[in-house]
Amino acid sequence: MSDNDIIKDKNVTTPDKRPQIKKWQRFLALISAIILAALYICTLIFAIIKHPLANDLFKACVLLTIVVPVVIYGYILVYRIVKR
């Protein structure tokens, strides 16, 4: 395989052809990661402590740990459809 064949190959990506991530996308990704990390920490804390509300808060954190990533994924899908 010659160098010209490698350059013509569409599967080869170069750094300048990567899609640029916008600042607001990085910010939203960072906020999402912080929210998920906080949910994991809260879930752990509510599983350990002995308080009348701890059981309900634990259930809420487990539910949100599942729902938040699904909602974020849904927003991403809708954004991709609307962007076209």
C-alpha positions as CSV (number, residue, x, y, z in Angstrom):
1,M,0.0,0.0,0.0
2,S,1.5,3.3,-1.1
3,D,1.4,6.6,0.7
4,N,-1.2,7.9,-1.9
5,D,-3.5,5.0,-1.0
6,I,-3.3,5.8,2.7
7,I,-4.1,9.5,2.0
8,K,-7.1,8.6,-0.2
9,D,-8.5,6.2,2.4
10,K,-11.6,7.8,4.0
11,N,-11.3,5.9,7.2
12,V,-8.0,7.6,8.1
13,T,-8.6,10.6,10.3
14,T,-6.3,13.5,10.7
15,P,-6.2,16.0,13.6
16,D,-7.4,18.8,11.4
17,K,-10.5,16.8,10.2
18,R,-11.9,16.1,13.6
19,P,-15.0,17.9,14.5
20,Q,-14.4,20.9,16.8
21,I,-16.1,20.7,20.2
22,K,-17.7,24.0,21.0
23,K,-17.2,25.6,24.4
24,W,-20.8,25.3,25.4
25,Q,-20.7,21.5,24.6
26,R,-17.6,21.1,26.9
27,F,-19.3,23.1,29.6
28,L,-22.5,21.0,29.4
29,A,-20.4,17.8,29.5
30,L,-18.5,19.1,32.5
31,I,-21.7,20.0,34.3
32,S,-23.2,16.5,33.5
33,A,-20.1,14.8,34.8
34,I,-20.3,16.8,38.0
35,I,-24.0,16.1,38.5
36,L,-23.4,12.3,38.0
37,A,-20.5,12.3,40.4
38,A,-22.5,14.1,43.0
39,L,-25.4,11.6,42.6
40,Y,-22.9,8.7,43.1
41,I,-21.5,10.3,46.2
42,C,-25.0,11.0,47.6
43,T,-26.1,7.5,46.9
44,L,-23.2,6.1,48.8
45,I,-23.8,8.5,51.7
46,F,-27.5,7.7,51.9
47,A,-26.7,4.0,51.9
48,I,-24.5,4.4,54.9
49,I,-26.3,6.8,57.2
50,K,-29.1,5.9,59.5
51,H,-31.8,8.5,59.2
52,P,-35.6,8.2,58.5
53,L,-35.3,10.0,55.2
54,A,-32.1,8.2,54.1
55,N,-34.0,5.3,52.5
56,D,-36.2,7.5,50.4
57,L,-33.3,9.7,49.4
58,F,-31.3,6.6,48.5
59,K,-34.1,5.4,46.2
60,A,-34.3,8.9,44.6
61,C,-30.5,9.0,44.0
62,V,-30.5,5.5,42.4
63,L,-33.4,6.5,40.2
64,L,-31.8,9.8,39.1
65,T,-28.5,7.9,38.5
66,I,-30.4,6.0,35.8
67,V,-32.7,8.8,34.5
68,V,-30.2,11.7,34.2
69,P,-27.9,9.9,31.6
70,V,-30.9,8.7,29.7
71,V,-32.3,12.3,29.5
72,I,-28.9,13.6,28.5
73,Y,-28.7,11.0,25.8
74,G,-32.2,12.0,24.6
75,Y,-31.2,15.6,24.4
76,I,-28.2,14.7,22.3
77,L,-30.3,12.7,19.9
78,V,-32.9,15.5,19.5
79,Y,-30.1,18.0,19.0
80,R,-28.6,15.9,16.2
81,I,-32.0,15.6,14.5
82,V,-32.8,19.3,14.8
83,K,-29.3,20.3,13.7
84,R,-29.7,18.6,10.3
